[in-house]
Amino acid sequence: MATAEGSLVTTCGRSIDVRRLLLGRPDRPVGRIALAVGEDQGGEPGVWAALTPDEARALALLLLRKAAATERTADGEPRHGTF
């Protein structure tokens, strides 16, 4: 379930946090989108990545495409409510 703060908890219990990250000097910050996947239910450590805005957009598009493909029925037709 997603929250307004930029977090999502998966059905397997992992927390995924999406945050804005500014690096460098205050007058010339370098902006990144930080994606942090928390530890799993067994306590295995999570991972993180810092993405440029273009990389974040590409990842978002890839996720949307894969979600749509996964929701398709066996005959290739989208299920109700998908694109």
PDB file with one MODEL, atoms N, CA, C and O in Angstrom:
MODEL        1
ATOM      1  N   MET A   1       0.839  -1.169   0.000  1.00  0.00           N
ATOM      2  CA  MET A   1       0.000   0.000   0.000  1.00  0.00           C
ATOM      3  C   MET A   1       0.889   1.238   0.000  1.00  0.00           C
ATOM      4  O   MET A   1       1.800   1.342   0.821  1.00  0.00           O
ATOM      5  N   ALA A   2       0.640   2.164  -0.898  1.00  0.00           N
ATOM      6  CA  ALA A   2       1.422   3.390  -0.996  1.00  0.00           C
ATOM      7  C   ALA A   2       0.914   4.430  -0.002  1.00  0.00           C
ATOM      8  O   ALA A   2      -0.272   4.470   0.327  1.00  0.00           O
ATOM      9  N   THR A   3       1.832   5.265   0.465  1.00  0.00           N
ATOM     10  CA  THR A   3       1.473   6.359   1.353  1.00  0.00           C
ATOM     11  C   THR A   3       1.824   7.678   0.693  1.00  0.00           C
ATOM     12  O   THR A   3       2.568   7.710  -0.287  1.00  0.00           O
ATOM     13  N   ALA A   4       1.295   8.759   1.225  1.00  0.00           N
ATOM     14  CA  ALA A   4       1.571  10.086   0.682  1.00  0.00           C
ATOM     15  C   ALA A   4       3.035  10.475   0.861  1.00  0.00           C
ATOM     16  O   ALA A   4       3.543  11.313   0.117  1.00  0.00           O
ATOM     17  N   GLU A   5       3.718   9.881   1.833  1.00  0.00           N
ATOM     18  CA  GLU A   5       5.105  10.213   2.105  1.00  0.00           C
ATOM     19  C   GLU A   5       6.073   9.601   1.106  1.00  0.00           C
ATOM     20  O   GLU A   5       7.257   9.938   1.132  1.00  0.00           O
ATOM     21  N   GLY A   6       5.623   8.724   0.235  1.00  0.00           N
ATOM     22  CA  GLY A   6       6.497   8.113  -0.749  1.00  0.00           C
ATOM     23  C   GLY A   6       6.968   6.735  -0.359  1.00  0.00           C
ATOM     24  O   GLY A   6       8.049   6.311  -0.769  1.00  0.00           O
ATOM     25  N   SER A   7       6.181   6.030   0.423  1.00  0.00           N
ATOM     26  CA  SER A   7       6.530   4.672   0.838  1.00  0.00           C
ATOM     27  C   SER A   7       5.484   3.690   0.357  1.00  0.00           C
ATOM     28  O   SER A   7       4.328   4.044   0.127  1.00  0.00           O
ATOM     29  N   LEU A   8       5.910   2.461   0.211  1.00  0.00           N
ATOM     30  CA  LEU A   8       5.020   1.383  -0.178  1.00  0.00           C
ATOM     31  C   LEU A   8       5.468   0.138   0.573  1.00  0.00           C
ATOM     32  O   LEU A   8       6.666  -0.129   0.670  1.00  0.00           O
ATOM     33  N   VAL A   9       4.527  -0.618   1.100  1.00  0.00           N
ATOM     34  CA  VAL A   9       4.857  -1.897   1.732  1.00  0.00           C
ATOM     35  C   VAL A   9       4.267  -2.986   0.846  1.00  0.00           C
ATOM     36  O   VAL A   9       3.067  -3.000   0.575  1.00  0.00           O
ATOM     37  N   THR A  10       5.124  -3.898   0.398  1.00  0.00           N
ATOM     38  CA  THR A  10       4.691  -4.968  -0.487  1.00  0.00           C
ATOM     39  C   THR A  10       3.950  -6.042   0.296  1.00  0.00           C
ATOM     40  O   THR A  10       3.982  -6.058   1.526  1.00  0.00           O
ATOM     41  N   THR A  11       3.287  -6.935  -0.419  1.00  0.00           N
ATOM     42  CA  THR A  11       2.573  -8.019   0.241  1.00  0.00           C
ATOM     43  C   THR A  11       3.520  -8.971   0.969  1.00  0.00           C
ATOM     44  O   THR A  11       3.099  -9.689   1.877  1.00  0.00           O
ATOM     45  N   CYS A  12       4.791  -8.981   0.577  1.00  0.00           N
ATOM     46  CA  CYS A  12       5.763  -9.816   1.290  1.00  0.00           C
ATOM     47  C   CYS A  12       6.422  -9.075   2.453  1.00  0.00           C
ATOM     48  O   CYS A  12       7.321  -9.612   3.101  1.00  0.00           O
ATOM     49  N   GLY A  13       5.979  -7.843   2.720  1.00  0.00           N
ATOM     50  CA  GLY A  13       6.436  -7.121   3.895  1.00  0.00           C
ATOM     51  C   GLY A  13       7.626  -6.199   3.711  1.00  0.00           C
ATOM     52  O   GLY A  13       8.073  -5.583   4.679  1.00  0.00           O
ATOM     53  N   ARG A  14       8.151  -6.085   2.509  1.00  0.00           N
ATOM     54  CA  ARG A  14       9.273  -5.166   2.284  1.00  0.00           C
ATOM     55  C   ARG A  14       8.755  -3.744   2.125  1.00  0.00           C
ATOM     56  O   ARG A  14       7.745  -3.502   1.465  1.00  0.00           O
ATOM     57  N   SER A  15       9.454  -2.826   2.732  1.00  0.00           N
ATOM     58  CA  SER A  15       9.131  -1.410   2.594  1.00  0.00           C
ATOM     59  C   SER A  15       9.959  -0.838   1.455  1.00  0.00           C
ATOM     60  O   SER A  15      11.165  -1.072   1.383  1.00  0.00           O
ATOM     61  N   ILE A  16       9.321  -0.092   0.568  1.00  0.00           N
ATOM     62  CA  ILE A  16      10.025   0.599  -0.516  1.00  0.00           C
ATOM     63  C   ILE A  16       9.782   2.086  -0.318  1.00  0.00           C
ATOM     64  O   ILE A  16       8.644   2.552  -0.376  1.00  0.00           O
ATOM     65  N   ASP A  17      10.858   2.825  -0.083  1.00  0.00           N
ATOM     66  CA  ASP A  17      10.777   4.272   0.132  1.00  0.00           C
ATOM     67  C   ASP A  17      11.331   4.996  -1.078  1.00  0.00           C
ATOM     68  O   ASP A  17      12.380   4.631  -1.610  1.00  0.00           O
ATOM     69  N   VAL A  18      10.618   6.024  -1.509  1.00  0.00           N
ATOM     70  CA  VAL A  18      11.056   6.853  -2.623  1.00  0.00           C
ATOM     71  C   VAL A  18      11.173   8.280  -2.101  1.00  0.00           C
ATOM     72  O   VAL A  18      10.197   8.858  -1.622  1.00  0.00           O
ATOM     73  N   ARG A  19      12.375   8.840  -2.198  1.00  0.00           N
ATOM     74  CA  ARG A  19      12.622  10.165  -1.648  1.00  0.00           C
ATOM     75  C   ARG A  19      13.441  11.012  -2.615  1.00  0.00           C
ATOM     76  O   ARG A  19      14.140  10.495  -3.487  1.00  0.00           O
ATOM     77  N   ARG A  20      13.338  12.303  -2.441  1.00  0.00           N
ATOM     78  CA  ARG A  20      14.149  13.253  -3.197  1.00  0.00           C
ATOM     79  C   ARG A  20      15.459  13.446  -2.451  1.00  0.00           C
ATOM     80  O   ARG A  20      15.466  13.633  -1.234  1.00  0.00           O
ATOM     81  N   LEU A  21      16.555  13.401  -3.171  1.00  0.00           N
ATOM     82  CA  LEU A  21      17.876  13.513  -2.576  1.00  0.00           C
ATOM     83  C   LEU A  21      18.626  14.642  -3.270  1.00  0.00           C
ATOM     84  O   LEU A  21      18.735  14.657  -4.496  1.00  0.00           O
ATOM     85  N   LEU A  22      19.140  15.583  -2.491  1.00  0.00           N
ATOM     86  CA  LEU A  22      19.945  16.671  -3.045  1.00  0.00           C
ATOM     87  C   LEU A  22      21.366  16.532  -2.521  1.00  0.00           C
ATOM     88  O   LEU A  22      21.589  16.480  -1.312  1.00  0.00           O
ATOM     89  N   LEU A  23      22.323  16.473  -3.435  1.00  0.00           N
ATOM     90  CA  LEU A  23      23.733  16.312  -3.098  1.00  0.00           C
ATOM     91  C   LEU A  23      24.516  17.540  -3.561  1.00  0.00           C
ATOM     92  O   LEU A  23      24.040  18.305  -4.399  1.00  0.00           O
ATOM     93  N   GLY A  24      25.686  17.719  -3.025  1.00  0.00           N
ATOM     94  CA  GLY A  24      26.558  18.789  -3.476  1.00  0.00           C
ATOM     95  C   GLY A  24      26.328  20.091  -2.739  1.00  0.00           C
ATOM     96  O   GLY A  24      25.747  20.119  -1.654  1.00  0.00           O
ATOM     97  N   ARG A  25      26.788  21.152  -3.339  1.00  0.00           N
ATOM     98  CA  ARG A  25      26.702  22.477  -2.733  1.00  0.00           C
ATOM     99  C   ARG A  25      25.272  22.998  -2.785  1.00  0.00           C
ATOM    100  O   ARG A  25      24.530  22.692  -3.719  1.00  0.00           O
ATOM    101  N   PRO A  26      24.885  23.781  -1.789  1.00  0.00           N
ATOM    102  CA  PRO A  26      23.525  24.335  -1.777  1.00  0.00           C
ATOM    103  C   PRO A  26      23.212  25.205  -2.998  1.00  0.00           C
ATOM    104  O   PRO A  26      22.065  25.251  -3.442  1.00  0.00           O
ATOM    105  N   ASP A  27      24.212  25.892  -3.541  1.00  0.00           N
ATOM    106  CA  ASP A  27      23.972  26.747  -4.699  1.00  0.00           C
ATOM    107  C   ASP A  27      23.973  25.970  -6.012  1.00  0.00           C
ATOM    108  O   ASP A  27      23.540  26.496  -7.037  1.00  0.00           O
ATOM    109  N   ARG A  28      24.448  24.743  -5.996  1.00  0.00           N
ATOM    110  CA  ARG A  28      24.464  23.888  -7.190  1.00  0.00           C
ATOM    111  C   ARG A  28      24.166  22.446  -6.804  1.00  0.00           C
ATOM    112  O   ARG A  28      25.010  21.567  -6.975  1.00  0.00           O
ATOM    113  N   PRO A  29      22.966  22.201  -6.284  1.00  0.00           N
ATOM    114  CA  PRO A  29      22.660  20.830  -5.864  1.00  0.00           C
ATOM    115  C   PRO A  29      22.505  19.891  -7.060  1.00  0.00           C
ATOM    116  O   PRO A  29      22.115  20.296  -8.155  1.00  0.00           O
ATOM    117  N   VAL A  30      22.815  18.658  -6.814  1.00  0.00           N
ATOM    118  CA  VAL A  30      22.609  17.596  -7.789  1.00  0.00           C
ATOM    119  C   VAL A  30      21.426  16.794  -7.278  1.00  0.00           C
ATOM    120  O   VAL A  30      21.489  16.198  -6.203  1.00  0.00           O
ATOM    121  N   GLY A  31      20.350  16.779  -8.049  1.00  0.00           N
ATOM    122  CA  GLY A  31      19.147  16.092  -7.621  1.00  0.00           C
ATOM    123  C   GLY A  31      19.125  14.636  -8.047  1.00  0.00           C
ATOM    124  O   GLY A  31      19.479  14.296  -9.176  1.00  0.00           O
ATOM    125  N   ARG A  32      18.704  13.785  -7.129  1.00  0.00           N
ATOM    126  CA  ARG A  32      18.523  12.368  -7.399  1.00  0.00           C
ATOM    127  C   ARG A  32      17.241  11.901  -6.735  1.00  0.00           C
ATOM    128  O   ARG A  32      16.723  12.557  -5.831  1.00  0.00           O
ATOM    129  N   ILE A  33      16.743  10.784  -7.180  1.00  0.00           N
ATOM    130  CA  ILE A  33      15.602  10.134  -6.553  1.00  0.00           C
ATOM    131  C   ILE A  33      16.178   8.901  -5.877  1.00  0.00           C
ATOM    132  O   ILE A  33      16.747   8.031  -6.536  1.00  0.00           O
ATOM    133  N   ALA A  34      16.028   8.828  -4.557  1.00  0.00           N
ATOM    134  CA  ALA A  34      16.553   7.697  -3.799  1.00  0.00           C
ATOM    135  C   ALA A  34      15.460   6.658  -3.654  1.00  0.00           C
ATOM    136  O   ALA A  34      14.348   6.967  -3.226  1.00  0.00           O
ATOM    137  N   LEU A  35      15.777   5.440  -4.008  1.00  0.00           N
ATOM    138  CA  LEU A  35      14.869   4.304  -3.916  1.00  0.00           C
ATOM    139  C   LEU A  35      15.499   3.318  -2.943  1.00  0.00           C
ATOM    140  O   LEU A  35      16.560   2.757  -3.216  1.00  0.00           O
ATOM    141  N   ALA A  36      14.837   3.110  -1.803  1.00  0.00           N
ATOM    142  CA  ALA A  36      15.374   2.212  -0.779  1.00  0.00           C
ATOM    143  C   ALA A  36      14.406   1.068  -0.545  1.00  0.00           C
ATOM    144  O   ALA A  36      13.236   1.289  -0.230  1.00  0.00           O
ATOM    145  N   VAL A  37      14.892  -0.153  -0.700  1.00  0.00           N
ATOM    146  CA  VAL A  37      14.098  -1.352  -0.436  1.00  0.00           C
ATOM    147  C   VAL A  37      14.581  -1.911   0.892  1.00  0.00           C
ATOM    148  O   VAL A  37      15.744  -2.291   1.027  1.00  0.00           O
ATOM    149  N   GLY A  38      13.682  -1.961   1.874  1.00  0.00           N
ATOM    150  CA  GLY A  38      14.045  -2.401   3.212  1.00  0.00           C
ATOM    151  C   GLY A  38      14.272  -3.895   3.311  1.00  0.00           C
ATOM    152  O   GLY A  38      14.115  -4.633   2.339  1.00  0.00           O
ATOM    153  N   GLU A  39      14.645  -4.324   4.507  1.00  0.00           N
ATOM    154  CA  GLU A  39      14.934  -5.741   4.727  1.00  0.00           C
ATOM    155  C   GLU A  39      13.685  -6.589   4.562  1.00  0.00           C
ATOM    156  O   GLU A  39      12.561  -6.103   4.696  1.00  0.00           O
ATOM    157  N   ASP A  40      13.902  -7.864   4.267  1.00  0.00           N
ATOM    158  CA  ASP A  40      12.771  -8.768   4.104  1.00  0.00           C
ATOM    159  C   ASP A  40      12.316  -9.289   5.464  1.00  0.00           C
ATOM    160  O   ASP A  40      12.901  -8.949   6.492  1.00  0.00           O
ATOM    161  N   GLN A  41      11.289 -10.099   5.466  1.00  0.00           N
ATOM    162  CA  GLN A  41      10.727 -10.598   6.715  1.00  0.00           C
ATOM    163  C   GLN A  41      11.713 -11.452   7.499  1.00  0.00           C
ATOM    164  O   GLN A  41      11.583 -11.583   8.716  1.00  0.00           O
ATOM    165  N   GLY A  42      12.690 -12.032   6.826  1.00  0.00           N
ATOM    166  CA  GLY A  42      13.703 -12.842   7.484  1.00  0.00           C
ATOM    167  C   GLY A  42      14.879 -12.035   7.999  1.00  0.00           C
ATOM    168  O   GLY A  42      15.810 -12.596   8.578  1.00  0.00           O
ATOM    169  N   GLY A  43      14.850 -10.717   7.794  1.00  0.00           N
ATOM    170  CA  GLY A  43      15.922  -9.851   8.266  1.00  0.00           C
ATOM    171  C   GLY A  43      17.066  -9.642   7.303  1.00  0.00           C
ATOM    172  O   GLY A  43      18.056  -8.993   7.642  1.00  0.00           O
ATOM    173  N   GLU A  44      16.938 -10.196   6.084  1.00  0.00           N
ATOM    174  CA  GLU A  44      17.988  -9.959   5.087  1.00  0.00           C
ATOM    175  C   GLU A  44      18.026  -8.477   4.748  1.00  0.00           C
ATOM    176  O   GLU A  44      16.973  -7.861   4.583  1.00  0.00           O
ATOM    177  N   PRO A  45      19.218  -7.888   4.641  1.00  0.00           N
ATOM    178  CA  PRO A  45      19.310  -6.454   4.379  1.00  0.00           C
ATOM    179  C   PRO A  45      18.698  -6.061   3.041  1.00  0.00           C
ATOM    180  O   PRO A  45      18.627  -6.858   2.105  1.00  0.00           O
ATOM    181  N   GLY A  46      18.268  -4.832   2.983  1.00  0.00           N
ATOM    182  CA  GLY A  46      17.703  -4.294   1.754  1.00  0.00           C
ATOM    183  C   GLY A  46      18.771  -3.682   0.869  1.00  0.00           C
ATOM    184  O   GLY A  46      19.967  -3.848   1.109  1.00  0.00           O
ATOM    185  N   VAL A  47      18.329  -2.976  -0.152  1.00  0.00           N
ATOM    186  CA  VAL A  47      19.227  -2.321  -1.092  1.00  0.00           C
ATOM    187  C   VAL A  47      18.708  -0.922  -1.379  1.00  0.00           C
ATOM    188  O   VAL A  47      17.578  -0.589  -1.022  1.00  0.00           O
ATOM    189  N   TRP A  48      19.529  -0.105  -2.022  1.00  0.00           N
ATOM    190  CA  TRP A  48      19.078   1.207  -2.412  1.00  0.00           C
ATOM    191  C   TRP A  48      19.737   1.585  -3.730  1.00  0.00           C
ATOM    192  O   TRP A  48      20.741   1.001  -4.140  1.00  0.00           O
ATOM    193  N   ALA A  49      19.145   2.573  -4.375  1.00  0.00           N
ATOM    194  CA  ALA A  49      19.704   3.128  -5.610  1.00  0.00           C
ATOM    195  C   ALA A  49      19.387   4.606  -5.653  1.00  0.00           C
ATOM    196  O   ALA A  49      18.335   5.034  -5.178  1.00  0.00           O
ATOM    197  N   ALA A  50      20.284   5.384  -6.215  1.00  0.00           N
ATOM    198  CA  ALA A  50      20.054   6.806  -6.443  1.00  0.00           C
ATOM    199  C   ALA A  50      19.940   6.997  -7.950  1.00  0.00           C
ATOM    200  O   ALA A  50      20.883   6.717  -8.690  1.00  0.00           O
ATOM    201  N   LEU A  51      18.795   7.470  -8.397  1.00  0.00           N
ATOM    202  CA  LEU A  51      18.498   7.591  -9.825  1.00  0.00           C
ATOM    203  C   LEU A  51      18.428   9.051 -10.246  1.00  0.00           C
ATOM    204  O   LEU A  51      17.976   9.905  -9.483  1.00  0.00           O
ATOM    205  N   THR A  52      18.876   9.333 -11.459  1.00  0.00           N
ATOM    206  CA  THR A  52      18.640  10.664 -12.020  1.00  0.00           C
ATOM    207  C   THR A  52      17.152  10.775 -12.335  1.00  0.00           C
ATOM    208  O   THR A  52      16.468   9.753 -12.403  1.00  0.00           O
ATOM    209  N   PRO A  53      16.634  11.979 -12.528  1.00  0.00           N
ATOM    210  CA  PRO A  53      15.225  12.096 -12.918  1.00  0.00           C
ATOM    211  C   PRO A  53      14.885  11.291 -14.175  1.00  0.00           C
ATOM    212  O   PRO A  53      13.823  10.671 -14.235  1.00  0.00           O
ATOM    213  N   ASP A  54      15.763  11.290 -15.173  1.00  0.00           N
ATOM    214  CA  ASP A  54      15.495  10.511 -16.391  1.00  0.00           C
ATOM    215  C   ASP A  54      15.482   9.012 -16.107  1.00  0.00           C
ATOM    216  O   ASP A  54      14.652   8.283 -16.651  1.00  0.00           O
ATOM    217  N   GLU A  55      16.400   8.550 -15.257  1.00  0.00           N
ATOM    218  CA  GLU A  55      16.412   7.139 -14.885  1.00  0.00           C
ATOM    219  C   GLU A  55      15.150   6.760 -14.111  1.00  0.00           C
ATOM    220  O   GLU A  55      14.595   5.679 -14.311  1.00  0.00           O
ATOM    221  N   ALA A  56      14.702   7.648 -13.233  1.00  0.00           N
ATOM    222  CA  ALA A  56      13.478   7.386 -12.464  1.00  0.00           C
ATOM    223  C   ALA A  56      12.279   7.284 -13.398  1.00  0.00           C
ATOM    224  O   ALA A  56      11.431   6.409 -13.225  1.00  0.00           O
ATOM    225  N   ARG A  57      12.202   8.173 -14.389  1.00  0.00           N
ATOM    226  CA  ARG A  57      11.107   8.115 -15.370  1.00  0.00           C
ATOM    227  C   ARG A  57      11.163   6.817 -16.173  1.00  0.00           C
ATOM    228  O   ARG A  57      10.130   6.195 -16.419  1.00  0.00           O
ATOM    229  N   ALA A  58      12.367   6.406 -16.582  1.00  0.00           N
ATOM    230  CA  ALA A  58      12.511   5.166 -17.347  1.00  0.00           C
ATOM    231  C   ALA A  58      12.090   3.966 -16.504  1.00  0.00           C
ATOM    232  O   ALA A  58      11.432   3.057 -17.009  1.00  0.00           O
ATOM    233  N   LEU A  59      12.461   3.955 -15.231  1.00  0.00           N
ATOM    234  CA  LEU A  59      12.058   2.874 -14.338  1.00  0.00           C
ATOM    235  C   LEU A  59      10.549   2.865 -14.155  1.00  0.00           C
ATOM    236  O   LEU A  59       9.929   1.802 -14.175  1.00  0.00           O
ATOM    237  N   ALA A  60       9.953   4.034 -13.978  1.00  0.00           N
ATOM    238  CA  ALA A  60       8.498   4.117 -13.829  1.00  0.00           C
ATOM    239  C   ALA A  60       7.796   3.564 -15.067  1.00  0.00           C
ATOM    240  O   ALA A  60       6.827   2.816 -14.944  1.00  0.00           O
ATOM    241  N   LEU A  61       8.271   3.922 -16.245  1.00  0.00           N
ATOM    242  CA  LEU A  61       7.680   3.422 -17.487  1.00  0.00           C
ATOM    243  C   LEU A  61       7.839   1.905 -17.595  1.00  0.00           C
ATOM    244  O   LEU A  61       6.901   1.203 -17.974  1.00  0.00           O
ATOM    245  N   LEU A  62       9.018   1.409 -17.262  1.00  0.00           N
ATOM    246  CA  LEU A  62       9.257  -0.033 -17.299  1.00  0.00           C
ATOM    247  C   LEU A  62       8.316  -0.757 -16.333  1.00  0.00           C
ATOM    248  O   LEU A  62       7.741  -1.785 -16.691  1.00  0.00           O
ATOM    249  N   LEU A  63       8.155  -0.241 -15.131  1.00  0.00           N
ATOM    250  CA  LEU A  63       7.251  -0.853 -14.160  1.00  0.00           C
ATOM    251  C   LEU A  63       5.807  -0.849 -14.659  1.00  0.00           C
ATOM    252  O   LEU A  63       5.102  -1.847 -14.516  1.00  0.00           O
ATOM    253  N   LEU A  64       5.363   0.261 -15.241  1.00  0.00           N
ATOM    254  CA  LEU A  64       4.000   0.329 -15.774  1.00  0.00           C
ATOM    255  C   LEU A  64       3.792  -0.669 -16.903  1.00  0.00           C
ATOM    256  O   LEU A  64       2.759  -1.335 -16.964  1.00  0.00           O
ATOM    257  N   ARG A  65       4.768  -0.775 -17.792  1.00  0.00           N
ATOM    258  CA  ARG A  65       4.656  -1.725 -18.910  1.00  0.00           C
ATOM    259  C   ARG A  65       4.618  -3.172 -18.410  1.00  0.00           C
ATOM    260  O   ARG A  65       3.809  -3.974 -18.876  1.00  0.00           O
ATOM    261  N   LYS A  66       5.490  -3.496 -17.466  1.00  0.00           N
ATOM    262  CA  LYS A  66       5.521  -4.860 -16.934  1.00  0.00           C
ATOM    263  C   LYS A  66       4.250  -5.175 -16.158  1.00  0.00           C
ATOM    264  O   LYS A  66       3.754  -6.300 -16.224  1.00  0.00           O
ATOM    265  N   ALA A  67       3.715  -4.205 -15.426  1.00  0.00           N
ATOM    266  CA  ALA A  67       2.464  -4.420 -14.698  1.00  0.00           C
ATOM    267  C   ALA A  67       1.329  -4.686 -15.673  1.00  0.00           C
ATOM    268  O   ALA A  67       0.528  -5.596 -15.460  1.00  0.00           O
ATOM    269  N   ALA A  68       1.253  -3.901 -16.742  1.00  0.00           N
ATOM    270  CA  ALA A  68       0.200  -4.099 -17.737  1.00  0.00           C
ATOM    271  C   ALA A  68       0.322  -5.461 -18.407  1.00  0.00           C
ATOM    272  O   ALA A  68      -0.679  -6.151 -18.601  1.00  0.00           O
ATOM    273  N   ALA A  69       1.538  -5.852 -18.760  1.00  0.00           N
ATOM    274  CA  ALA A  69       1.746  -7.151 -19.410  1.00  0.00           C
ATOM    275  C   ALA A  69       1.389  -8.290 -18.460  1.00  0.00           C
ATOM    276  O   ALA A  69       0.832  -9.300 -18.890  1.00  0.00           O
ATOM    277  N   THR A  70       1.699  -8.141 -17.197  1.00  0.00           N
ATOM    278  CA  THR A  70       1.408  -9.176 -16.212  1.00  0.00           C
ATOM    279  C   THR A  70      -0.088  -9.329 -15.986  1.00  0.00           C
ATOM    280  O   THR A  70      -0.567 -10.423 -15.687  1.00  0.00           O
ATOM    281  N   GLU A  71      -0.829  -8.231 -16.129  1.00  0.00           N
ATOM    282  CA  GLU A  71      -2.270  -8.266 -15.909  1.00  0.00           C
ATOM    283  C   GLU A  71      -3.056  -8.807 -17.095  1.00  0.00           C
ATOM    284  O   GLU A  71      -4.256  -9.052 -16.977  1.00  0.00           O
ATOM    285  N   ARG A  72      -2.418  -8.990 -18.200  1.00  0.00           N
ATOM    286  CA  ARG A  72      -3.124  -9.500 -19.386  1.00  0.00           C
ATOM    287  C   ARG A  72      -3.548 -10.949 -19.177  1.00  0.00           C
ATOM    288  O   ARG A  72      -2.878 -11.716 -18.486  1.00  0.00           O
ATOM    289  N   THR A  73      -4.655 -11.299 -19.778  1.00  0.00           N
ATOM    290  CA  THR A  73      -5.137 -12.679 -19.703  1.00  0.00           C
ATOM    291  C   THR A  73      -4.344 -13.540 -20.674  1.00  0.00           C
ATOM    292  O   THR A  73      -3.537 -13.023 -21.447  1.00  0.00           O
ATOM    293  N   ALA A  74      -4.563 -14.825 -20.641  1.00  0.00           N
ATOM    294  CA  ALA A  74      -3.828 -15.761 -21.494  1.00  0.00           C
ATOM    295  C   ALA A  74      -4.049 -15.472 -22.977  1.00  0.00           C
ATOM    296  O   ALA A  74      -3.163 -15.744 -23.787  1.00  0.00           O
ATOM    297  N   ASP A  75      -5.211 -14.928 -23.355  1.00  0.00           N
ATOM    298  CA  ASP A  75      -5.473 -14.639 -24.761  1.00  0.00           C
ATOM    299  C   ASP A  75      -4.930 -13.282 -25.199  1.00  0.00           C
ATOM    300  O   ASP A  75      -5.164 -12.856 -26.330  1.00  0.00           O
ATOM    301  N   GLY A  76      -4.202 -12.597 -24.305  1.00  0.00           N
ATOM    302  CA  GLY A  76      -3.587 -11.336 -24.654  1.00  0.00           C
ATOM    303  C   GLY A  76      -4.453 -10.122 -24.448  1.00  0.00           C
ATOM    304  O   GLY A  76      -3.992  -9.000 -24.660  1.00  0.00           O
ATOM    305  N   GLU A  77      -5.680 -10.303 -24.045  1.00  0.00           N
ATOM    306  CA  GLU A  77      -6.571  -9.169 -23.806  1.00  0.00           C
ATOM    307  C   GLU A  77      -6.361  -8.612 -22.412  1.00  0.00           C
ATOM    308  O   GLU A  77      -6.184  -9.366 -21.455  1.00  0.00           O
ATOM    309  N   PRO A  78      -6.380  -7.274 -22.296  1.00  0.00           N
ATOM    310  CA  PRO A  78      -6.249  -6.693 -20.958  1.00  0.00           C
ATOM    311  C   PRO A  78      -7.437  -7.062 -20.086  1.00  0.00           C
ATOM    312  O   PRO A  78      -8.572  -7.142 -20.554  1.00  0.00           O
ATOM    313  N   ARG A  79      -7.154  -7.283 -18.817  1.00  0.00           N
ATOM    314  CA  ARG A  79      -8.251  -7.506 -17.883  1.00  0.00           C
ATOM    315  C   ARG A  79      -8.897  -6.164 -17.602  1.00  0.00           C
ATOM    316  O   ARG A  79      -8.307  -5.116 -17.866  1.00  0.00           O
ATOM    317  N   HIS A  80     -10.080  -6.193 -17.079  1.00  0.00           N
ATOM    318  CA  HIS A  80     -10.830  -4.982 -16.755  1.00  0.00           C
ATOM    319  C   HIS A  80      -9.984  -4.070 -15.863  1.00  0.00           C
ATOM    320  O   HIS A  80      -9.381  -4.530 -14.894  1.00  0.00           O
ATOM    321  N   GLY A  81      -9.943  -2.780 -16.194  1.00  0.00           N
ATOM    322  CA  GLY A  81      -9.241  -1.810 -15.362  1.00  0.00           C
ATOM    323  C   GLY A  81      -7.759  -1.680 -15.649  1.00  0.00           C
ATOM    324  O   GLY A  81      -7.063  -0.979 -14.914  1.00  0.00           O
ATOM    325  N   THR A  82      -7.246  -2.323 -16.683  1.00  0.00           N
ATOM    326  CA  THR A  82      -5.825  -2.200 -17.010  1.00  0.00           C
ATOM    327  C   THR A  82      -5.693  -1.525 -18.358  1.00  0.00           C
ATOM    328  O   THR A  82      -6.665  -1.383 -19.099  1.00  0.00           O
ATOM    329  N   PHE A  83      -4.460  -1.106 -18.667  1.00  0.00           N
ATOM    330  CA  PHE A  83      -4.223  -0.493 -19.976  1.00  0.00           C
ATOM    331  C   PHE A  83      -3.289  -1.341 -20.787  1.00  0.00           C
ATOM    332  O   PHE A  83      -2.967  -0.992 -21.922  1.00  0.00           O
TER     333      PHE A  83
ENDMDL
END
